[in-house]
Amino acid sequence: MIVVIGLVVAFILIAVFSNRRTRTCRWREYPDSDESRWVCVFCGAETSAPRGKPPRICFRPEK
């Protein structure tokens, strides 16, 4: 019973603290020299950011 309660609490915490703006983003890194090119597989948005650090906001073009 305690395991079930723990799982419910874990899912609630994930739902509360997850970043809703990038929930559907799936970033793929294409490394260059100091910065990498990041492409979202879900919407096709592209940006550059430091290596190993995916963008924390969504760059999805507005329709």
C-alpha positions in Angstrom: 0.0 0.0 0.0 2.8 2.4 0.8 4.4 1.7 -2.6 1.1 2.7 -4.4 0.9 5.9 -2.3 4.6 6.7 -3.2 3.9 6.3 -6.9 0.9 8.5 -6.8 2.9 11.2 -4.9 5.8 10.9 -7.5 3.4 11.4 -10.4 1.8 14.4 -8.8 5.3 16.0 -8.1 6.3 15.3 -11.7 3.1 17.0 -13.0 3.5 20.0 -10.8 7.2 20.6 -11.4 7.6 19.7 -15.1 8.1 22.5 -17.5 4.9 22.8 -19.5 6.4 25.0 -22.2 8.8 22.3 -23.4 6.8 19.2 -22.6 6.5 18.1 -26.2 9.9 19.3 -27.3 12.4 16.6 -28.2 15.8 18.2 -28.8 18.5 16.6 -30.8 22.1 18.0 -30.6 24.4 18.5 -33.6 27.7 19.6 -32.0 29.9 22.3 -33.6 32.9 23.9 -31.9 31.8 25.7 -28.8 28.1 25.8 -29.4 25.7 23.1 -30.7 22.9 23.4 -33.1 19.7 22.0 -31.5 16.7 20.8 -33.5 13.3 19.9 -32.1 12.2 16.6 -33.6 8.5 17.4 -32.7 8.1 20.8 -34.3 11.2 21.4 -36.3 12.4 24.5 -34.4 16.2 25.2 -34.5 18.4 27.2 -32.2 22.0 27.2 -30.9 23.0 26.7 -27.3 26.1 25.6 -25.4 27.1 22.0 -25.8 25.2 19.5 -23.6 22.6 22.0 -22.5 19.3 21.7 -24.4 17.1 24.8 -24.7 14.7 25.3 -21.8 12.0 27.1 -23.8 10.1 26.1 -26.8 10.9 27.9 -30.1 7.9 26.4 -31.9 6.7 28.8 -34.7 3.3 30.3 -34.1 0.5 29.2 -36.5 
